[in-house]
């Protein structure tokens, strides 16, 4: 069984410049925590950075979300 890490841990790592997947692995070449059928694999890192930035803003606007118990 694989273990999942919380959104909080993913956001903390992102703040340090590391993109973690839902299982806590960093530096998965070509994935960056998600797949997109409509863009080149070489574009995924930048898309992941934009996505994590948007998630950080969303979480800040919604403090009722407990990021330590949310898994993505």
N, C-alpha and C positions, 0 to 999 in steps of 0.2 A: 504494500500500500504506500502510495506516495504522500508526503506531507505537503501541506499548502502553507504559504506565508500570508500574513495579513496585508491588507492595502496599506496600513500604516508603515509596515516595514518596507514595502515597495517604494512608498513616497519618501521615506527617510533615505533609502539608497539612492533614489533619483536626485535628491538634494545634494548628494555627494558625487553625482555624475555617473552613477551605475544604474543600468536598467536590469532589474531582476524579473524573471518570469514568475509565474504563480507557484512554482516549486522552489524558488529561491536560487535558481541558477543564474549566473551572470555571464554576459558575453557570448550568448548563443548566436553564432554567426548566421546571419540571414533571417533571424526570427524577430528578435527584439520584442518579445512578449505577445506578438500577434502576427497574423498573416493577412495579406490583402491581395486578393486576386486581381485587382485593378491597377496595381502599380508595380514597378520593378522592385526586385529584392533589394537592390542598392538604395532604394528610397525609404526602406522600412525604418532605419534608425532615426532619420529626421521625423518621420511620421510618429514614431513612438515618443520622441521628445516632445512634439507638439501635443500629443494625446496626454502624456503625463502632466504637462503644464496645465492643460485644461482641467484635468481631474483635480489637481491641487487647488485651482481656483474654485471649482465646484464644491469641494469639501470645505473650503474656507467659508463659502457662502451658506453652507448647510451644516452648522455645528452639531445638529442632532444626529448626524451620521457617525456611528462609532467605528472609526477606521481600524481599530484593533480587533474587531470581531467581523469585519467584512473581508471576504476573500474573492479575488478576481483572477 
